[in-house]
Amino acid sequence: MKTLLNHPFIIYCIAGFASLCIMVIIDYLLGAEAEHLNAWAILNRLAGRDPGIEDSLAIRRFGLAGATFLMLLINSAFGVILIQILRMIIDMAHS
């Protein structure tokens, strides 16, 4: 049985990117309601555009670089959780 670190690293990168994409879509739909960590606002600020909403709490507290790092860290963790949930579902299906 595979452990947490036996999966290829690229699998975790893809899952983290998928988590980031989902977060951006949800934050875009929420708009200014996503006030703590707004991935849509962070990506727009990184691209040099004004998102039209005020900065999120993470940008105000940690700055743009800190909020970007926090966003990537959280989505990486969600990617690992996603892979482990999928692994458990596959294991249950095969048993």
Summary of the structure (lengths in Angstrom):
residues: 95
radius of gyration: 15.9
end to end distance: 12.5
largest distance: 51.4
contacts: 248
relative contact order: 0.17
helix: 78%
strand: 0%
